[in-house]
Amino acid sequence: MDYIQIAFSFTSIQEYQKDLLIAELADIGFDTFEDTTTGFDAFMIANQFNESALNEVLMGFGDELQYTYLINEIEPQNWNEEWEKNFSPLIINEDCYVRATFHEQQPQYQYEIVIDPKMAFGTGHHQTTTMMMQYILEIEVQDKVVLDMGAGTGILGILAAKRGAKEIIAIDNDEVCYRSAIENAALNNITNLTSLCGSKEAIPAVDFDLILANINRNILLDQIASYAAVLKNKGTILFSGFYEEPDLEMIRIHCGDFGLTYVDHKKIGDWVAARFLTI
C-alpha cells in the first residue's frame, strides 16, 4: 500500500497555527506528522487522499500562513528504507527497551520489545505511543483481557502481553498493520495476541478489562460507543492520538454519555493521552 507525503515549508508559522493546521489535517485523514527544518511532513494512505479536501483546509487559513507544499507518493519499499534509517532504540520509563531487528539486545531492561515497523505506524517514538506505553507500564495489566484498536505494529498489545495480559485482540483497518502485528508478536514470542483486520465492526463480543485506542479524535468519537459496549465494569480505557485543546474536552464529554469517567491525562508537546474508567 502506498502513502502520500505532503511536505510543507513555511516562511514563518506560529506554534498555535501549526497545531491548528495539524489538527485540521488529522480531521481529513492524515495520521502521522514529522517536523522538518522548514516545516513538517504529513502522511496518509494514498487511496484515501483527496486534494480538494486538502485545499479546503488550507483556504480556511486565508493569508495567515505563507507556505509551499510538495505532494510525494511513497512506495512501500522506500518507506521501509526510511524507517531503517531513522529508527533508533528507545527507552520508556527506564525499564522498557524498544529496538528494531537490526539493533543489539539490551538484556538489562525488564521489558525488551523488538519491532520491525515496515509501513505500519507505532514504534514508540511518536509522543502518543510513548504516553500509551507509559500508562501500560504504570497500571495493573496482569491477567487482563485487552483490546488494542488502531494497533499498527502491535507494540502496545505486545507490551501488555509482556506485562502479563491474559489475551490481546489487536485490530487495525490497514492490512499491512494487520500483518505487521502478527509478525511483531512472533518476533517477541507472544502467543496470546490475535490480530484482526477491520474497524469497530471487527470488535468481538468479548468482555475486555482494558482497551487501548491510539488513533485520532474523530475516529475515537465515532467508536467510543463500541468500546463502552464491550468494556467490563471497573474496566479501563486509554486514549491517545489527539490534542489537549479542544480534543480532550470533546472526548471527555462524549465518554460521559456512555458511562466512562475521566481519571487523568498525560501530555508530551501538544499531544495527549487520557485514562477513563467505567464506574
C-alpha positions as CSV (number, residue, x, y, z in Angstrom):
1,M,0.0,0.0,0.0
2,D,1.4,3.4,-1.0
3,Y,1.4,6.5,1.2
4,I,1.1,10.2,0.4
5,Q,3.6,12.7,1.9
6,I,2.8,16.4,2.0
7,A,6.0,18.3,2.6
8,F,5.1,21.7,4.0
9,S,7.6,24.6,4.1
10,F,6.7,27.9,5.8
11,T,8.1,31.3,5.6
12,S,7.0,31.7,9.2
13,I,4.5,30.0,11.4
14,Q,3.4,30.3,15.0
15,E,3.2,27.2,17.2
16,Y,-0.6,27.6,17.6
17,Q,-1.0,28.0,13.8
18,K,0.9,24.8,13.3
19,D,-1.2,23.0,15.9
20,L,-4.4,24.1,14.3
21,L,-3.2,23.1,10.8
22,I,-2.2,19.7,12.0
23,A,-5.5,19.2,13.8
24,E,-7.4,20.0,10.7
25,L,-5.2,17.8,8.6
26,A,-5.9,14.9,11.0
27,D,-9.6,15.5,10.6
28,I,-9.3,14.7,6.8
29,G,-7.3,11.6,7.3
30,F,-3.6,12.5,7.8
31,D,-2.4,10.3,10.7
32,T,1.4,11.0,11.0
33,F,3.3,14.2,11.2
34,E,7.1,14.7,11.3
35,D,8.9,18.0,11.9
36,T,11.4,19.2,9.3
37,T,13.8,22.1,9.3
38,T,11.4,24.2,7.2
39,G,8.0,23.0,8.5
40,F,6.6,19.5,8.7
41,D,5.6,16.5,6.6
42,A,2.1,15.0,6.8
43,F,1.4,11.4,5.8
44,M,-1.7,9.4,4.9
45,I,-2.7,6.3,2.9
46,A,-2.6,7.2,-0.8
47,N,-6.0,5.9,-1.8
48,Q,-7.6,8.0,0.9
49,F,-6.0,11.3,-0.2
50,N,-8.3,14.0,-1.5
51,E,-6.5,17.1,-2.8
52,S,-9.7,19.1,-2.8
53,A,-10.2,18.4,0.9
54,L,-6.5,19.5,1.5
55,N,-7.1,22.7,-0.5
56,E,-10.3,23.5,1.5
57,V,-8.3,23.2,4.8
58,L,-5.6,25.4,3.5
59,M,-8.0,28.0,2.2
60,G,-9.5,28.2,5.7
61,F,-6.3,29.9,6.9
62,G,-6.5,32.6,4.2
63,D,-3.5,34.9,4.2
64,E,-2.4,33.9,7.8
65,L,0.2,31.4,6.5
66,Q,2.8,31.8,3.9
67,Y,3.7,28.3,2.7
68,T,4.6,25.9,-0.2
69,Y,4.0,22.2,-0.3
70,L,5.0,19.2,-2.4
71,I,3.0,16.1,-2.8
72,N,5.0,12.9,-2.9
73,E,3.8,9.3,-3.3
74,I,5.9,7.0,-1.2
75,E,6.2,3.4,-2.3
76,P,6.3,0.7,0.4
77,Q,10.0,-0.1,-0.4
78,N,11.1,3.5,0.1
79,W,9.0,3.8,3.3
80,N,10.7,0.8,4.8
81,E,14.2,2.2,4.0
82,E,13.2,5.5,5.7
83,W,12.2,3.6,8.8
84,E,15.5,1.8,8.9
85,K,17.5,5.0,8.6
86,N,15.5,6.8,11.3
87,F,14.5,4.1,13.8
88,S,16.8,4.4,16.8
89,P,16.4,2.4,20.0
90,L,14.0,3.9,22.6
91,I,13.8,3.6,26.4
92,I,10.4,4.1,28.1
93,N,10.2,4.7,31.8
94,E,13.7,3.4,32.3
95,D,12.6,-0.3,32.1
96,C,11.3,-0.9,28.6
97,Y,13.7,-1.0,25.7
98,V,12.3,-0.8,22.2
99,R,14.6,-1.8,19.3
100,A,14.4,-2.9,15.7
101,T,15.6,-6.3,14.5
102,F,18.9,-4.7,13.4
103,H,19.8,-3.3,16.8
104,E,21.7,-5.2,19.5
105,Q,19.9,-6.8,22.5
106,Q,20.0,-5.0,25.9
107,P,19.0,-7.7,28.4
108,Q,19.4,-5.3,31.4
109,Y,16.0,-3.9,30.7
110,Q,12.9,-5.6,32.3
111,Y,11.0,-5.4,29.0
112,E,12.5,-5.6,25.6
113,I,10.3,-5.2,22.5
114,V,11.6,-5.9,19.0
115,I,9.7,-4.1,16.3
116,D,10.1,-4.5,12.5
117,P,7.9,-1.5,11.6
118,K,7.7,-2.0,7.8
119,M,5.0,0.5,6.8
120,A,2.9,0.2,10.0
121,F,2.8,3.0,12.5
122,G,3.9,2.5,16.1
123,T,7.5,2.3,17.2
124,G,7.2,4.2,20.4
125,H,8.9,7.2,19.0
126,H,5.7,9.2,18.5
127,Q,4.6,11.1,21.6
128,T,1.2,9.4,21.6
129,T,2.7,5.9,21.5
130,T,5.2,6.8,24.2
131,M,2.5,8.0,26.6
132,M,0.3,4.9,25.9
133,M,3.3,2.7,26.8
134,Q,4.0,4.8,29.9
135,Y,0.4,4.1,31.1
136,I,0.7,0.4,30.3
137,L,3.9,0.3,32.4
138,E,2.1,2.1,35.3
139,I,-1.2,0.3,35.6
140,E,-2.2,-3.2,36.5
141,V,-2.2,-5.4,33.4
142,Q,-1.7,-8.9,34.8
143,D,-4.4,-11.4,33.7
144,K,-6.3,-8.7,31.8
145,V,-8.2,-9.2,28.5
146,V,-7.0,-6.4,26.3
147,L,-8.4,-4.7,23.1
148,D,-5.8,-2.7,21.1
149,M,-7.6,-0.6,18.5
150,G,-5.6,1.0,15.7
151,A,-2.9,-1.4,16.6
152,G,-0.3,-0.5,13.9
153,T,2.8,-2.6,14.6
154,G,1.1,-4.2,17.6
155,I,3.6,-2.6,20.0
156,L,1.0,-1.7,22.7
157,G,-0.5,-5.1,22.7
158,I,3.0,-6.7,22.8
159,L,3.9,-4.6,25.9
160,A,0.6,-5.6,27.5
161,A,1.4,-9.2,26.9
162,K,4.9,-8.8,28.4
163,R,3.3,-7.3,31.5
164,G,1.2,-10.4,31.9
165,A,-2.1,-9.7,30.0
166,K,-4.1,-12.9,29.5
167,E,-5.3,-12.2,26.0
168,I,-4.9,-9.4,23.5
169,I,-7.1,-8.7,20.4
170,A,-5.3,-6.2,18.1
171,I,-7.4,-4.6,15.4
172,D,-6.4,-2.3,12.5
173,N,-8.1,-1.4,9.3
174,D,-4.9,-1.5,7.3
175,E,-3.9,-4.9,6.0
176,V,-0.2,-4.0,6.3
177,C,-0.7,-3.2,10.0
178,Y,-2.7,-6.4,10.5
179,R,0.2,-8.5,9.1
180,S,2.8,-6.4,10.9
181,A,1.2,-7.1,14.3
182,I,1.3,-10.8,13.6
183,E,4.9,-10.7,12.6
184,N,6.0,-8.5,15.5
185,A,4.1,-10.7,18.0
186,A,6.1,-13.6,16.7
187,L,9.4,-11.7,16.9
188,N,8.6,-11.2,20.6
189,N,7.5,-14.7,21.3
190,I,4.0,-13.5,22.1
191,T,1.4,-16.3,21.5
192,N,-1.7,-14.7,23.1
193,L,-2.1,-11.8,20.6
194,T,-4.7,-12.2,17.9
195,S,-4.6,-9.7,15.0
196,L,-7.7,-8.8,13.1
197,C,-8.2,-6.6,10.0
198,G,-11.1,-4.2,10.3
199,S,-12.6,-1.3,12.3
200,K,-15.2,-1.2,15.1
201,E,-17.2,-3.8,13.3
202,A,-14.4,-6.3,13.9
203,I,-14.5,-5.9,17.7
204,P,-15.5,-9.4,19.1
205,A,-18.3,-9.9,21.6
206,V,-15.7,-10.3,24.5
207,D,-15.7,-8.6,27.9
208,F,-12.5,-6.5,28.0
209,D,-10.7,-5.3,31.1
210,L,-8.5,-2.8,29.2
211,I,-9.0,-1.0,25.9
212,L,-6.1,0.8,24.1
213,A,-7.1,3.2,21.4
214,N,-4.3,5.4,19.9
215,I,-6.0,6.7,16.7
216,N,-7.3,10.3,16.3
217,R,-10.1,12.4,17.7
218,N,-12.7,11.9,15.0
219,I,-12.3,8.1,14.9
220,L,-12.3,7.9,18.7
221,L,-15.5,9.9,18.9
222,D,-17.1,7.6,16.4
223,Q,-16.0,4.4,18.2
224,I,-16.4,5.3,21.9
225,A,-19.9,3.7,22.0
226,S,-18.5,0.5,20.6
227,Y,-15.7,0.4,23.2
228,A,-18.1,1.1,26.1
229,A,-20.3,-1.8,24.9
230,V,-17.5,-4.4,25.4
231,L,-15.7,-2.9,28.5
232,K,-16.2,-4.6,31.8
233,N,-17.4,-2.8,34.9
234,K,-14.4,-1.1,36.5
235,G,-12.6,-1.5,33.2
236,T,-10.0,1.0,31.9
237,I,-9.7,2.8,28.5
238,L,-6.5,4.5,27.5
239,F,-7.0,7.0,24.6
240,S,-4.4,8.9,22.6
241,G,-3.9,10.5,19.2
242,F,-5.3,14.0,19.9
243,Y,-4.6,17.4,21.4
244,E,-5.4,18.9,24.8
245,E,-7.4,21.7,23.2
246,P,-10.1,21.3,22.1
247,D,-10.0,17.5,21.7
248,L,-9.7,16.3,25.3
249,E,-12.9,18.0,26.5
250,M,-14.8,16.8,23.5
251,I,-13.7,13.2,24.2
252,R,-14.4,13.6,27.9
253,I,-18.0,14.8,27.3
254,H,-18.7,12.0,24.8
255,C,-17.3,9.4,27.1
256,G,-19.6,10.6,29.8
257,D,-22.6,9.8,27.6
258,F,-21.5,6.2,27.8
259,G,-20.7,5.8,31.4
260,L,-16.9,6.4,31.1
261,T,-15.3,8.7,33.7
262,Y,-12.2,10.7,33.1
263,V,-9.4,10.0,35.5
264,D,-6.3,11.8,34.3
265,H,-4.1,12.5,31.3
266,K,-0.5,12.8,30.2
267,K,0.9,15.4,27.8
268,I,4.0,15.5,25.7
269,G,4.4,18.5,23.5
270,D,1.0,19.2,22.0
271,W,-0.2,15.5,22.2
272,V,-2.3,14.0,25.0
273,A,-3.1,10.5,26.3
274,A,-6.0,10.1,28.7
275,R,-7.3,7.4,31.1
276,F,-11.0,6.7,31.6
277,L,-12.8,4.1,33.8
278,T,-16.2,2.6,34.0
279,I,-17.9,3.1,37.3
